[in-house]
Amino acid sequence: QSLDWLLLEYPAHAEMQEFVAHLNRFYTSTPALYQQDDGWEGFQWMQVDDASHSVLAFVRRDAKGKEILCVFNFTPVEHYPYRIPMARETVLDQAMSNVDMRDIKGIKTEQDEDGKFYVDIELSPYEAVFYYLGDSPAPKAKGTKLQKQQKAKNDPTHCGAGTLPVPANIYTSHRL
């Protein structure tokens, strides 16, 4: 049986298709997510033992040293601020989130009283969020039809800065 392509006539299905396409473009344009995945030089745990909040955080690194912070909240609870220890002083720019695309740029790490670096971020329920680290600019993705539509001010899913939001029902449709 073939796929039910007629379902793309429904906005929620069309938005999900566009989100998955955006997710695939993000993956293929971010070498840190797939290069050096067979050794520890491309991976570093940042938060691995926070069972009470069910949050994981790690850094992926490409062959040129560009890094991306990957943070996952496996609970229906918002964590703000959520503190993540960092290996060094750096600046974070949000690359992608499955919840929304807040235009978050320039989050600087801070130091605690012991001189260790950390960053406080907003972590929404069931969120997977990715941040570019350092002063290297984010890869430029090509505009999509949905991104162009999002610029209309009356669009209820518009999240600002011409970014691609997640379909409105992706978060709510996964609740129990």
N, C-alpha and C positions, 0 to 999 in steps of 0.2 A: 504494500500500500504506500502511496506517495505521501509526502508531507501535506498538511492542511494549510497551504499557502493562503487560502482565503482568510485565515485568522489575522493576517497582517492588515486587513481592513479595519480591525479594531485598534484604537489608539494604544491601549496597554500592550498589545502584542507587537505593534510597530515600534514602540518606544523600547521594549525589551530587545528587539532585534538590533536597533541602533546602539543600545548600550553595550551589547555583546560585541558588536563591530568595533566600537570605541575601545573596549577592553582589549580586544585582539590587537588593535593598532598600538595601544599603550604598551603591551607586552613586546611586540616586535620592534618598537622604537626605543626600548629601554634595555640595552645590553646587560645591565647589572642584574636583570631578572633571569637571564639564561646563560650568560657566560660564566665560566669558572664554577659551575654547579657540581663539579665532581671532586672538590677539595675545599679545605677550610679557608684558603686565601680569598674566596669569593663570598664568605659568609661569616657573620659574627652575631652571636646572641646579645641582645640588649636587655630583654626582660623575659626570662624563661620560667621563673618560679612564683608567679603571682596567681596562685590557684584561687585565692579568695575573691579576686576580681575576674578571673578567667580571661586574662589578657596576655598575649604574646607579642614580643617586639624583637625584630632582628634587622641587621643591615646586610644588604646584598651589594657586592662590588664587582664592577666589570674589569676587563683586562687592563684598561687605562687608569683604573683607580677611582672612577666616578662611582658614587654611592647613592643608594636609595634606602630610606628607612621604611620598613613594612610593619604596621601595627594592626593587630586583630583583637577586637572585643567580641567575645563569644557569649555575651549576656544581654538581656533586655534592659540593662541599666546604663544610663549616661554616666561617664566619669569625667568630671571637670573640676579642677585641673587633674590631669593624669600625668604623673611624673615618670619620665623614662631616663634612666642613666645613659650617658653618652660617653664614648671613648675619648672624645676630644672636643675642643671648641669648634662650633660650626654654625651654619645658618640653614634653616629649613624652609622650603617652599613646597606647598602641597602640590602633588602631581595628580592624584586621583583618589576618589573615594567611592564606595558603593552606596553611600547614603546621600551625598550631595557633593557639589563642587564649590565649597566656600573658596573665596579668593584669598587664601592664606599664604602670605609671603613674608620672608624676613624674620621668622621666629629665631631668636638667638639663644644659644645655650647660656646657662648661668652656672656659677660655681657655688657649691655648698660650703659649709664651714671647714670641711676637710680638704677642700680644693678639688673635689670631684665634679665633673661636668654633668649637667642634667638639662632636660627640657620639659616644660609643662605644656600639654596639648589638650584640646577638647576631643573627647572620644565618645561618639554617639552610640546608642544601642546597636548591637550586631554590625558594627562598622569594621570594614577593612579599608585602611587609609595608607597612602604611600606619600612620602616626602622626599624630594631631592635634597641631598646634603651638599654643603659647601657653596662656593661662589660660582660654580659652573652653571650656565643657563640651562633651563629645561629644554629638551628636544622640541622642535616646532612640529606640531601635527597639522596635517591638512584639514581645512574646514570641512564640515559635513553639512548635509541638508538640515539636520536637526539643530546643529549649532547655529546656523543662520536664522532658523525659525525662533530660537531661544532669545534672540536679541530684541524681539518684540516685547514692549513693556507690559502688555496685558497677558503675557503667558504665565500661568500660575506656577509652572515648574521652573521658571527662570531663576538662576542662582547667581547671576551677575558675571561681569567680565567676559562675556561671550563663551563661557565654559559649558561643557555638556553635563546637564544634571542627570540624575538617575530617574527612571520612570517613577512617578508618584506612588505606584502600588508595589514596588519591589520590596520595600521595607515592610509595609503592613501585610503583604501577602505571605510572609514567612513567619508571622507570629502564630503561636499555638492558641 
